[in-house]
Amino acid sequence: MTTIPLPVVKTDAQISPDWVRISGASAIALRFQSGRFSRDFDFGGINLLLNYDDGCKSDCSYCGLARTRPGTYEDKSFIRVDWPLVRTDDLVDRMAKQADRLTRLCISMVTNPFAYRDTCEITERIRAKVKTPLSILVAPPTLNRRKLEHFAEIGVDMIGIGLDAVTEELFRTHRTDVPAGGAGLSWEKYWSIVYDARDIFGPWKVNCHTLVGLGESDRDMVDTFLRLRDRQIFSYLFCFNPEPDSRLGSYPKSPITRWRRIQLAKHLVETEGFGSEQFGFDDEGALVRVSGPASIVQQAVESGVPFMTDGCPGEEGEPGCTRPYGSYRPSESYRDFPFRPTPDDTQQIRAEMALDDVFEPVG
C-alpha cells in the first residue's frame, strides 16, 4: 500500500471528540489520502481511534500506543499502521456521502479518563447521519455494566474487547506490569466486561481479540476458543506483529506454520463445532493432532475462510471489517486475508500449514 498524506492544519486542541484518528486503509477508502492496495478488493470497514494529547494511560508491552513507548501519541502507530488525524465532523460527513460503500464502522477506545464520554459523543454524531452497523472496541478499565447498556441505547450493535493475552499469567506479565502511575489492567475486570457485554448485546454480538505470539501455547489458544464459543462470543484472531521501540519490539513473530494451524483450529471450533477431544497437544502444549472428517477439514481449507481477517460482519452477515495490514507489513505475505483467498493463495496456505503432519482423518 502506498499513500500520499494530505496536509492537516494544526490547532491547539486536536483531541477527541472533535478529532479522531482513522486507519490508513480507512483514509484511502474515504479519500482523505491518495493510495492503493497491493491487490484490488472492496473495502468498507472504517476504523476510528480516539486521540488525546496525553494518549493512552495503559502501557501494554506489545502495543504501539503504550504510554512509555518513545514519541508523542499522535506520532505513534497502532498495530503497525499509520492513523491520520481528521476532524470528526468531516469524517462523519464523508461517511454519510459514501454510506452505500460502507459495511462496518468501529470506534477504538483507549484507556483515558475522557474515553467513555467522548466515545458516546462520537457515536451520537455518527448515528445522526450514518446507519452503517457500528462496533466499539472498548477499554474495560473505563467501563461498567451501565455504560455498556448506554452504548446499546445510542445505537452500538457489537462490542469488542482487546483481551489479547489468553492466560492470566501472560495478561499480568504484558498488561499490568507497568511503571508507577500507569493504568494497571485487571484480568478479572476484562472478563466481567466480556460477560456483561454478552448479557446486554446478545449471542455473537461480542468479540474478544486474541493475540498469537505472546508466549501462550496452542493448547491455551484452543481452550480460549472453546470458552468463548460455548458462550456464543467470537474470538477475533491476531498475529503478534512487533512494534519498533515497544518493550516487545525485538520479540519474534510466530512461525507461519503455527499461525496457519491456529487459524484453522479456531475456524473448526467456532464454525464446525469441534471439541477439545479433536485436538492433541504435546507436553509443551503445541498442537500435534487435529482429528475430524476429512471432508470438513479439506473443505474449510479450500474455502480460504479460516485464513481471512476476523472482523465484525456487515448488515447482511458479510465480512464488514477486514483491517488490511494488521498482522503484517504491506511488503510481506498476507497473514490474514482482507478478501477470500484465491486458489493460488490456498495452495500456498496448504504448504505453509503442513497440515498432513498433524491431521488425522476420522470417518
C-alpha positions in Angstrom: 0.0 0.0 0.0 1.3 3.4 -0.9 -0.1 6.7 0.4 0.4 10.4 -0.2 -0.7 12.2 3.0 -2.8 15.3 2.8 -1.7 18.2 5.0 -3.6 18.8 8.2 -4.0 22.3 9.6 -2.8 22.3 13.3 -4.9 23.7 16.1 -4.2 24.0 19.8 -6.5 21.1 20.7 -6.8 18.3 18.1 -8.3 15.9 20.6 -11.5 13.7 20.8 -14.4 14.1 20.4 -13.8 16.8 17.8 -10.8 15.0 16.3 -10.2 11.3 15.7 -7.5 9.2 14.1 -8.5 6.8 11.3 -6.6 3.8 9.9 -4.5 4.3 6.8 -6.8 1.9 4.9 -9.9 3.9 6.0 -8.2 7.2 4.9 -7.7 5.7 1.4 -11.2 4.3 1.3 -12.7 7.7 2.2 -10.2 9.6 0.1 -8.6 11.5 2.9 -5.4 10.2 1.4 -4.3 9.0 -2.0 -3.1 5.5 -2.3 -3.9 2.0 -3.4 -3.7 -1.6 -2.0 -1.4 -4.1 -3.4 -4.4 -6.2 -4.6 -7.8 -4.9 -5.5 -10.7 -5.7 -3.2 -13.8 -4.0 -1.8 -13.1 -2.2 1.4 -15.9 -0.7 3.5 -14.8 -1.2 7.1 -13.9 2.2 8.7 -11.8 2.2 11.9 -11.7 5.2 14.2 -9.3 5.7 17.1 -9.7 8.2 20.0 -7.0 10.9 20.2 -5.6 12.7 23.2 -2.6 14.8 23.9 -1.7 12.5 26.8 -2.6 9.4 24.8 -3.4 6.0 26.4 -2.7 5.5 30.1 -2.0 1.8 29.7 1.4 0.5 28.9 1.0 -2.9 27.3 4.3 -4.4 26.3 3.4 -5.1 22.7 1.3 -2.1 21.8 2.3 0.8 19.6 0.2 3.2 21.7 1.9 2.2 25.0 2.4 5.1 27.4 6.1 4.6 27.8 6.9 3.9 24.1 9.0 6.8 22.8 7.4 9.6 20.8 4.2 11.7 21.0 0.9 9.9 21.0 0.0 11.5 17.6 3.1 10.0 16.0 2.6 6.5 17.4 1.4 3.7 15.2 -1.3 1.2 16.2 -0.9 -2.4 15.1 1.9 -1.1 12.9 -0.5 1.0 10.8 -0.4 4.8 10.5 -3.5 6.6 11.8 -4.0 10.0 10.2 -5.8 12.7 12.3 -9.1 14.1 10.9 -11.9 16.3 12.2 -14.8 14.1 13.4 -17.5 16.1 11.7 -15.6 16.0 8.4 -15.2 12.2 8.8 -19.0 11.8 9.5 -19.9 13.9 6.5 -17.7 11.9 4.3 -19.0 8.6 5.6 -22.6 9.8 5.1 -21.8 10.7 1.4 -20.3 7.2 0.8 -22.7 5.2 3.1 -23.6 2.8 0.3 -20.0 1.6 0.1 -19.6 1.1 3.9 -20.0 -2.2 5.6 -18.9 -1.7 9.2 -17.7 1.2 11.5 -15.6 0.7 14.6 -14.5 3.2 17.3 -11.4 2.1 19.2 -11.3 3.5 22.7 -8.1 4.0 24.7 -7.6 3.9 28.5 -8.2 7.6 29.2 -10.5 9.4 31.7 -12.4 11.0 28.9 -12.7 8.0 26.6 -16.2 6.9 27.6 -17.7 10.4 27.4 -16.1 11.1 24.0 -17.0 7.7 22.6 -20.7 8.4 23.3 -20.4 11.8 21.7 -18.8 10.5 18.6 -21.3 7.6 18.4 -24.2 10.1 18.5 -22.6 12.2 15.8 -22.2 9.2 13.6 -25.7 7.8 14.3 -27.3 11.1 13.4 -26.1 10.8 9.8 -24.9 7.2 9.1 -26.8 4.0 9.7 -23.9 1.5 8.9 -23.5 -1.1 11.7 -21.3 0.3 14.5 -18.9 -1.6 16.8 -16.9 -0.3 19.7 -13.5 -1.8 20.7 -13.9 -0.9 24.4 -11.4 0.0 27.1 -12.7 -2.1 30.1 -11.0 0.0 32.8 -13.2 2.9 31.8 -16.5 1.0 31.8 -19.2 -0.7 33.9 -22.4 -2.5 33.1 -24.5 0.7 33.0 -22.1 2.3 30.5 -22.3 -0.8 28.2 -26.1 -0.5 28.4 -25.9 3.1 27.3 -23.8 2.1 24.3 -26.6 -0.2 23.2 -29.2 2.6 23.8 -27.3 5.0 21.4 -27.0 2.6 18.5 -23.9 0.4 19.0 -24.6 -3.1 17.9 -21.4 -5.0 18.7 -18.7 -4.8 21.4 -15.1 -5.9 21.1 -12.7 -6.5 24.0 -9.0 -6.5 23.4 -8.1 -9.4 25.7 -5.0 -10.2 23.6 -3.2 -12.3 26.2 -5.2 -15.6 26.6 -3.9 -16.6 30.1 -4.0 -14.7 33.3 -0.2 -15.1 33.8 0.5 -13.6 30.4 -2.1 -10.9 30.9 -0.4 -9.8 34.1 3.1 -10.0 32.5 2.3 -8.0 29.5 -0.5 -5.7 30.6 -0.3 -5.0 34.3 3.5 -4.8 34.9 3.7 -1.1 34.3 5.6 1.7 36.0 4.2 3.5 39.0 1.3 5.7 37.9 0.3 3.6 35.0 -3.2 2.4 34.4 -2.8 -1.2 35.5 -5.3 -3.5 33.9 -7.2 -6.3 35.6 -7.9 -9.8 34.2 -11.0 -10.1 36.3 -12.3 -6.7 35.1 -11.8 -7.6 31.4 -13.8 -10.8 31.8 -16.5 -9.1 33.8 -16.9 -6.7 30.8 -16.9 -9.6 28.4 -19.8 -11.3 30.2 -21.7 -8.1 30.9 -21.5 -7.2 27.2 -22.7 -10.7 26.3 -25.7 -10.3 28.5 -26.6 -6.9 27.1 -25.8 -7.3 23.4 -26.7 -11.0 23.0 -25.2 -14.0 21.2 -22.5 -13.4 18.6 -22.6 -9.7 19.3 -19.4 -9.6 21.4 -15.9 -10.5 20.4 -12.6 -10.9 22.2 -9.3 -10.1 20.4 -6.8 -13.0 21.0 -3.2 -12.5 20.1 -0.9 -15.3 18.9 2.7 -14.9 19.9 2.9 -13.5 23.5 4.2 -16.8 24.9 1.0 -18.8 25.1 0.7 -22.4 24.0 -1.5 -23.8 21.3 -3.5 -25.5 24.0 -4.1 -22.1 25.7 -5.4 -20.7 22.4 -7.8 -23.7 21.7 -9.0 -23.6 25.3 -9.9 -19.9 24.9 -11.6 -20.6 21.6 -13.8 -23.2 23.3 -14.5 -21.0 26.3 -15.7 -18.2 24.1 -17.6 -20.4 21.6 -19.6 -22.1 24.3 -20.8 -18.6 25.4 -21.6 -17.5 21.8 -18.8 -15.0 21.8 -16.5 -14.6 18.8 -12.7 -14.8 19.1 -11.0 -12.5 16.7 -7.5 -13.8 15.9 -4.5 -11.5 15.6 -0.9 -12.3 14.9 1.7 -10.6 17.1 3.5 -8.0 15.0 6.3 -6.4 16.9 6.1 -2.6 17.1 9.5 -0.8 17.0 10.6 0.7 20.3 7.9 -1.2 22.3 9.0 -3.4 25.1 8.5 -6.4 22.7 10.0 -4.6 19.7 12.6 -7.3 19.2 10.4 -10.2 20.1 9.9 -12.7 17.2 6.7 -13.2 15.3 5.0 -16.6 15.4 6.2 -19.0 12.7 3.8 -19.1 9.8 3.1 -22.8 10.2 1.9 -22.4 13.8 -0.2 -19.4 12.8 -1.9 -21.2 10.0 -2.7 -24.2 12.2 -4.2 -22.0 14.9 -6.3 -20.1 12.3 -7.7 -23.5 11.1 -8.3 -24.7 14.7 -10.3 -21.6 15.6 -12.4 -22.0 12.5 -13.1 -25.7 13.3 -14.1 -24.8 16.9 -16.2 -21.8 16.1 -17.8 -22.8 12.8 -17.7 -26.6 12.7 -18.3 -27.4 16.4 -15.0 -29.2 17.0 -14.4 -30.0 20.7 -11.3 -30.4 22.9 -11.2 -34.2 22.1 -10.5 -33.5 18.5 -7.2 -31.7 19.2 -4.0 -33.3 20.6 -1.0 -31.5 22.2 2.5 -32.4 23.2 4.0 -31.8 26.7 4.7 -28.2 25.8 1.1 -27.6 24.6 1.9 -27.5 20.9 -0.8 -28.7 18.6 0.2 -32.1 17.2 -3.1 -33.6 16.2 -6.3 -32.4 14.5 -8.9 -35.2 14.2 -12.1 -35.0 12.2 -13.9 -35.8 9.0 -11.6 -35.2 6.0 -14.4 -33.6 4.0 -15.0 -30.9 6.6 -11.3 -30.1 7.1 -10.4 -30.1 3.5 -13.5 -28.0 2.5 -12.5 -25.5 5.2 -9.0 -25.1 3.8 -10.2 -24.9 0.2 -12.7 -22.2 1.1 -10.0 -20.0 2.4 -12.4 -18.6 5.1 -10.3 -19.6 8.1 -7.4 -17.5 6.8 -9.4 -14.3 6.3 -9.2 -11.4 8.7 -11.5 -11.8 11.7 -13.8 -8.8 12.0 -17.4 -7.7 12.7 -19.8 -8.5 9.9 -21.8 -6.1 7.7 -25.5 -5.7 7.8 -26.2 -8.9 5.8 -23.6 -11.0 7.6 -20.9 -10.5 5.0 -17.4 -9.6 6.1 -17.6 -6.0 7.3 -14.3 -5.1 9.0 -11.3 -6.5 7.2 -8.4 -4.5 8.6 -5.7 -5.0 6.0 -2.1 -5.0 7.3 -3.0 -5.5 10.9 -0.8 -8.6 11.2 1.8 -8.0 8.5 3.5 -5.2 6.6 2.4 -4.3 3.0 5.7 -5.8 1.7 5.0 -9.1 3.5 2.8 -12.1 2.6 -0.7 -12.0 3.9 -1.0 -13.4 7.4 -4.8 -12.9 7.2 -6.6 -12.0 4.0 -8.9 -9.0 3.7 -10.7 -10.9 0.9 -11.4 -14.5 0.0 -8.1 -16.2 -0.8 -7.7 -17.4 -4.4 -6.9 -21.0 -5.3 -3.3 -19.9 -5.7 -3.4 -18.4 -2.2 -4.9 -21.6 -0.7 -2.2 -23.7 -2.3 0.4 -21.5 -0.6 -1.5 -21.8 2.7 -1.5 -25.6 2.5 2.2 -25.6 2.1 2.7 -23.1 4.9 0.4 -25.1 7.3 1.9 -28.6 6.6 -1.5 -29.9 7.6 -0.7 -33.5 6.7 1.8 -33.6 9.6 -1.0 -33.1 12.2 -4.3 -34.0 10.5 -5.8 -37.4 11.4 -8.9 -38.2 9.3 -11.8 -39.7 11.0 -14.7 -41.4 9.3 
